[in-house]
Amino acid sequence: MNKYEMTVVISAKLEEEGRTAELDKVKAFVEKFGGTIANIDDAGKKKFAYEIQKMREGFYYFVRFESDAACPAEVEKRVRIMENVIRYLCVRQDA
């Protein structure tokens, strides 16, 4: 089992319930493909360094999970097409 951290940036146009629903989808994808979520950090609303899709800010979430090597690729495939996810990045954490 490897440890991973996925950063997800969700649109600032969504209300609290919408952001929670999007984050729940990400959690469900991780669990569906055999991952175990260790921690989720809410970094809050941050301003972007440059405009992305005509937006200047977004909500940042850091999802830490453990899984086998195939899980992150499958999760990224699903997160990539989520409409309200502006950016994402999944990296493996070294022990």
PETALIN-V347875 format. One record per residue. N is the residue number from 0. OMEGA is omega in whole degrees, 0 to 359 (NA if undefined). Layout:
n: (N & N)
omega: (OMEGA & OMEGA)
This chain:
n: (0 & 1 & 2 & 3 & 4 & 5 & 6 & 7 & 8 & 9 & 10 & 11 & 12 & 13 & 14 & 15 & 16 & 17 & 18 & 19 & 20 & 21 & 22 & 23 & 24 & 25 & 26 & 27 & 28 & 29 & 30 & 31 & 32 & 33 & 34 & 35 & 36 & 37 & 38 & 39 & 40 & 41 & 42 & 43 & 44 & 45 & 46 & 47 & 48 & 49 & 50 & 51 & 52 & 53 & 54 & 55 & 56 & 57 & 58 & 59 & 60 & 61 & 62 & 63 & 64 & 65 & 66 & 67 & 68 & 69 & 70 & 71 & 72 & 73 & 74 & 75 & 76 & 77 & 78 & 79 & 80 & 81 & 82 & 83 & 84 & 85 & 86 & 87 & 88 & 89 & 90 & 91 & 92 & 93 & 94)
omega: (179 & 177 & 181 & 172 & 179 & 175 & 181 & 177 & 183 & 183 & 178 & 180 & 182 & 173 & 182 & 181 & 179 & 178 & 178 & 179 & 179 & 179 & 177 & 177 & 179 & 178 & 180 & 178 & 180 & 181 & 180 & 183 & 171 & 180 & 177 & 182 & 180 & 186 & 174 & 178 & 176 & 181 & 177 & 183 & 180 & 177 & 179 & 176 & 178 & 183 & 177 & 180 & 180 & 177 & 181 & 180 & 180 & 180 & 182 & 176 & 178 & 182 & 177 & 181 & 176 & 179 & 174 & 187 & 184 & 185 & 183 & 179 & 179 & 179 & 180 & 178 & 182 & 182 & 181 & 184 & 177 & 189 & 185 & 175 & 184 & 180 & 176 & 176 & 179 & 180 & 177 & 179 & 177 & 182 & NA)
